[in-house]
Amino acid sequence: MSPALAFFIPFALATLALSHWAARRTGAAGAFFSAGGRVGSALGGFALAGDYLSAAAFLGAAGLYYQAGYDSLAYAVGTLAGWPLMTQLIAGRMREEGVFGVGELLAKRFGDAAPRKLAAGVSLTISLFYLVVQLVGAGKLLGLLFGFDYTLAVLLVTLLTLAYVAGGGMLSTTWVQAIKALLLVGCALVLATLTMARFDWQIGGLFDAAAAARGEAVFLPSKALASPLELMSLGLGLTLGLLGLPHVLMRFYCAPDARRAQGAARVATLLIALVFSLNFIDGFGALALLPGHAEFFAEDGTLKGGSNMAALHLAQLLGGPLFAGFVAAVAFATILAVVAGLTLSATATLTRELLPGRGLAFVRGCALTLALAAAAVSIAFQQQNIAVLLGFAFALAASANFPVLLLALYWPGLSATGAAATLATGLAASLMLIVAGPGVWVAVFGFDAPLQPLANPALVSVPLAFAAAALASRSKETP
């Protein structure tokens, strides 16, 4: 048995037992999604961090430092910048309103089914895009880590996820996310400590070694982010996209009150900032230390398993196969936890917004159906560019969910027509701009040049959504 499986099996068994324990305390559909509204700041903060810190936030971020240097820092700063805004603008107000997501907020304010249903459709689309991305990533990662067949890996992740979600709902998912976040922070911290020890605890020595291995260009934006407008648009999309992610917003519904909802957001901010800071060391450590160790490279000179495996190779170099196995097991557990949160979010949108008033058995049946459908799509699209799908999710969240959420919470002048116009404009603009940009028009369709230059459309689509809100709300008031 590989070290990774030896570490992961006890974790999986422990979390399945936790799910069984939670199931005995989940007696109604409301408690299934809210964990009884008893999740305090510390546990809620760790669970929030677990929801957000996917395998991409650890393996992917370190791999991007290894591959492109500065670019990974731009992604980290962009996403981290959204968390203080989440704490100050969204967390407490969402809990005060006592709503689960954007659709319920619009229903409470307007009592109109049209914007609620549209918001539910947008949130469900974001969740499913994110879910398919995670499952495709899971299939690829488990193939590299354990040699599993892609389809087998996706089905394994799906079945374990269903055991967590359909069994104990939000309560078990909360504990799984919190435990995973703690393990992920521990992995990143140990790896960064071992890395800095190689350079006598001098960060300058690490940077010098990275520059010697790859050149000074690792500290500058790559060609993909050379344009200031592209960098601004990426940052705006990442920052505001966070504030519209359904699986993050649903966490505040579990807090007993607004104060503890804000407390959970603060705890999550600190944990995520810590992981991103450690990724900075781990990524540049891989860039500096892995060259010269032929066992980590293929015959063509590329890193075995691709750049996403940089952190795992660094763990083996610094801590041996046992530590590398532990890091791999935590990465696997990370995928499971994030997929569980996304499945729960999609199920909540479907059963609370589109098909309300059903019992717990129906809710669990919907979780099963959604998870299996996402697994089937991820199997069908295993060769597709998952970065495109992930871009869709963030663009939709930043351009549709965030504007209507902010306006519904803070602008008395927003009308039901304005809310619907915001959602429709943000959705249409972000999708059309992504398709017309270099990420799809050139990379997927194969044309020589894009119809518009921005791979990240938020700089255009977000203002359009706000403008639609203002125009539609004003025209509704005008006789």
N, C-alpha and C positions, 0 to 999 in steps of 0.2 A: 504493500500500500504506500502511495506517495505521501510525503509529509503534509502536503496541502489537504488531502482527503482525511488524513489522521487528525488534523486540527478541525476540519469543517464538520465531520460527522457528529462529534459531541455537541458542537454549537447548534447544528440542525435539530438534534434530539432535544436539547434543552429548550429551544424556542418552540418546538412542537408541543412540549409539555406546558410551556407558558400559554400557548394558544388554547390548550384544553382547559387550563385554569381560568382563563379569561372568558371562555365560552360559558362556563357555569355561572358567570356573573353578568352575562349579557342577555337580558330577558326580553328586550323589546327593540324594535327597529331604531327608535330614537337613541337609546343607549348604545346600540351597535355603532352609530356614527359619532357619538359625542364622548364615549368612555365615561358616561355618567356626569360629564361636566366637572370632574374632580381632579384634573391634571394640573398640578402646581407649576410654578415658574421653572424650577430646576429640571424636573422630568420633562416638562413641555419644551424647554429650551433644547435639551439633548435630542428629543424626538424631532423638533423642527430642524436641527442641524443634520440629523440622520436622514430626514426627508430630502434635504437639499444636496447633501454630499453624496453624490453617486460615485460609482467607480471612475467615471470620467473626471471627477473633481480631485481624485488622487492619482490613479495611474495615468489618466489622460493629461492632466496638468503637468505632471513630471515629464511625461513623454513629449509634450509640446515645448517645454524648456529645452529638452535634449535636442529636439528637431529644429526649433525656430527661435530659441532664446527669448528675447524681449516680448514676443507676441503672447506668450503664456501669461506674463505679468499684466498685459493689457486686459486679457480676459478676466484675470483674478480681481483686478481693481474695479472693473466694470460691474461684476456680479456683487462684490463686497459692498460697493457704494449703495446698493439698493437696501441693505439691511438696516442702517440707521433710519432711512426713510420709512421702511416698513414699521419700525418701532414707533416713530413719532406720528405717522400719518394714518396707518391702517390698523395695526394690531388692537389697540384699545377701542377704537371706534367700531370695529367689526364686532367685538365682544359686547360692547354696549348695545348695539343693534340686536344682538342675539340671533344672528343669521349665520348660515353655514357657508354661503358663497354669494357670488354676484347676483345670480338669479333670484335668490330669496330676498336679497337687499332691495332689488328693483320691485319685487312683488309687494314687499312691506311698504315701500314708499308710494307706489303708484296704484297698486291693486289692479294692474293691467296685465293680462296674460301675454300680450305680444312681446314686450321687451324681456319678460322673464323667460319665455320659451327660446327666444333668440340668444339670450345670454347662456342658457343651458346648452344650446347647440354649440356655441363657441367654446365653452368650458369643456364639454365632452370631447370636442375635436382636439383641443390642446392636450387633454389627458391621454387620449388614445395615440396621438402622435408621439408623445413622450414615452408612452408604454411600449409602442412598437420599437422605438429607438433603443430603449433599454433591453428589450428582448433580443433584438439583433446583436447588440453589443454583448449580451450574455452568451449567445451561441458562439460568437467568435472567440470571446475570452476563454470560455470553458474548453473550447477546442484546443486553444494554445496551452492552457494550464494543465489540463488533465487528459488531452487526447480524445475527448468525447466527440461523437458525431454531432453535427450542428443541430439536426432535428431533435435528437435525444437530449441535448443540452437545453434547448428551448422548452421542451416538454417537462423536463425535470424542474427547471426554474418555475414554470407555470404551476405545476402540481404542488410544489412546496409553498408557493405564494398563496394558492387557494387554501391550503391548510391553515396559514396564518390569518388570512382575511375572513374566509367564510366561517372559520371556527370562532375566533374571539373578537373580530371586528376592530374598532379603533383602539380598544384597550390593549389587545395583544400586539397590534401593529405599533402602538406607542412604545411599549417596552422593547420590542425588537429593534425599532429605530434608535432608541436611546442606547441600548447595548452596543449596537453596531457603531454608532457615533463614537462611543468611548473606545472601542477597539481600533477604529480608524485613527483617532487622535494618537493613541498609543503607538501604533505602527509608524506613523509619520514622525513622531517625536523620537523614537528609538533610532530610526533610519537617519534622521538629521543629526542626532548626537554622534552616531558612528561616523558619519561623513565629516563633521567638524573636527572630530578627534584625529582624522587623517591629515588635517591641515593645522594642527596645533591650536585649534580654536580661533584661528585668524580668518575672518571672512575675506580679507584682501588676498590671502593665499589661494582661497577657493576661486575667486574671480580671475586671478592671474593664471591658474591652471586651466580654467575654462577658456580664456582668451588664447592660451597657447595651443589648446586642442582644436579650436574652431575659428579663431580670429576675433578681432574686435567687433565684427558684425553681429555677434550674438547679443550685444547690448543695444542694438538698434532695431527699429521695426523692420520686418521683412517686406518683400514686395507687395504682399497681400494687404498690409496695413500702412503702406508708404503714404497714401493720401490722407491728409488731415480730416477731410470730410468722411472718409471711410472709417477712420478711427473714432471720430465723434459719433457717427451713426451706430457703430458697434457698441460703444459705451452706453449710449442712450438706450439701445435695445436690451442690453443685458441688465442695466439698472432698473428700468421700468418693467421689463419682462418679468423680473422676480416678483414685483408687486401685483402681478396678475396671474400667477401660477395657481391653479385651483388646489393642487395637493398641498401647497404651502398655506393658502388662505384658510383651509378647513381646520387647521390646527387651533386657531384662536377660538373656535366654537367649543373646544374641550376644556378651556380654562374656566375656573369658577367665577371670575370677574375680570373687568378691564385691566386692573392693576397687574394681576398675575399674567394676563395675556401679553402685556407690554414687557413684563419681567422675562417671560419665555423668549420673546424676540431679542431681548438684550443678551441673554445667555447664549442663544444661537449665534448672534453676531460675534461674540467673543470666541466661540468655538470655531466658527468658520474662518475668522481672521487668523486664528492660530494655525489651522490646517493649511491655509493658503501661504502663510509665512514659512511654514516648514516645507511645503512643496517647492518654494523658491530655492531652499538649500538642497533638497533632494534632487531636483531637476538639474541644477548646475553641478551637483556632485556627480550625477550620472554622466554628464557631458565631460567632466574633467577626469573621472577615474576609469570609465569603461574602456576608452581607447587604449590599445596595447594588450588587452585581454582577449585573445583570439577566440576563446571558447564561447563568447557571447555574440559572435558575429558569423553570418553566413559567408559562403564562398565569394559572393559578389560584394562583400564589404558592408552590407546593411545589417542592422541589429536584428538578431533572431526574434521573430514574432512581431517585428515592427517597433516603432518608437514607443507605443503604449506599454511595452514590456520593460522599459528602461528602469523603472523603480524596482521591479522584481529582480532584474539582473544585478542592480546595485545591492539589493538585500542579500543576494547570494554571495556577491563579492565580499561584502563587509561582515556578514553574519553567518554565512554557510547555508547549506541546503535546508536546515531546520528552520532558520529564520525566514528564508525565502518561502518555504511552505506555509508558514504562519501568515505572512503578508498575502500570499495567494488565497488562502482560506478567508481572510478578512475581505479581500476584494470580491470573492464569491458571495460572502454574506452581505456585502454592501449592495450588490446587484439585487439579491432577494428582497432586502429591506425596501429599496427604492421602488421596485416593481410592486411590492405589497402596498405601499402608499399610493401609488398611481392607480392601482386597481380599485382601491377603496374610494379614491376621489372620483373615478369614472362611475363607479357603482352609485355613489351618493348623488351625482348629477342626474343619472338616469332615474333613480327611484324617488328622489325628493323633488325634482324639478319637472321631469317629463312624465313620470308614471307614479304620482304620489298616492299615499293612503293605503299602501300594501303592507302585509305582515313581514316578519323576519324571514320566513321561509322563502318568500318571493325575493327579498333582498339578497339572500345567499344564492339563489338561483341566478339572479342577474350578475352577481360577481363571477360565478362559474362561466356564464355565457360570454361576458366581456373578456375574461382572461383567455378563454379558449379561442375566441375570435381574434384577439390580438396576437396570440401564438401562431395562428394560421397565417395571418398577414405577415408576421415577421419571418416565417418560413418561406413564404412566397417571394419576399423582398430581401432575402439574405444577401444578394449581390448588389443591392442598391447603395447609394451613397447616404449613409445615415446622417451625415452632417447637414444635408439638405432638409431632412425631416426635422432635425433638431432646430434648425433655423426657422422652419415653419412654426414650431411650437413657441419659441421666444418672440417671434414677430407677431404672432396672433395675440399672445399675452400682453405685449407692450402696446400694441396698436388698437386692440379691441377691449380687452378686459380692464386694463389699467385706467384708460380715460374715463370710462363709464363708472368704474368703481370710485375714483377720486371725486368725480362730479356729483355722484349720488350721495356721497358722504358729506360734501362740503358746499355744494352750490344749490341754494334754494330755487334758482331759476330754471333748473333742468326739468324738462317735461318728459312725459312718457314717449312722445314722438322724438324728442331730442335724444333720449337714451337709445331708442331703436336705431336712429340715424347714426349715432356714435358707433354702436356695435357693427352695423352693416358697413359703414365706411371704413372703419379700422380693419375689418375682416377682408373686404374686397381690395383695399389699397395694398395691404401687406402681401396678400397672395399674388396680386398682379405684378407688384414690383419685384418680388422674389423670382417669379417665373421669368421676368424680363431681364433680370440681372445676370452677372457672370456665373453665379453658382448653379443656375439651371439652364439659361439660354445657351451658354457656351459649354459648361462642363457636362451637362446631361444631353441637351439637344444637338450639340456639336457645331453650332454656328460660329463664325469667325469672330464676331464682336457682339456684345450685349446690346439690348435696346436701351438700357439705362445703366450707368456705371457702378451703382452701389450694390454690393453683395448683401449688405445689411440695410434694410429699407427704413428703419425706425425714424431717421432724421426727416423723412418725408411723410410717412404714414401716420405717425403720432400727431403732428400738427393738423393733418387733414381730419383726423377723428375728432379733435377738439373743435375745429372749425365747423364740422358738421353738427356737433352738439349745440353750438351757439346759434347757428343759422336756423336749425330746425326748432329749437326751443323758442326763439324770438318770433319766427313765423307763426307758430302755434298761438302765441299771445296776441298777434296783430289781427284786428278784426278785418 
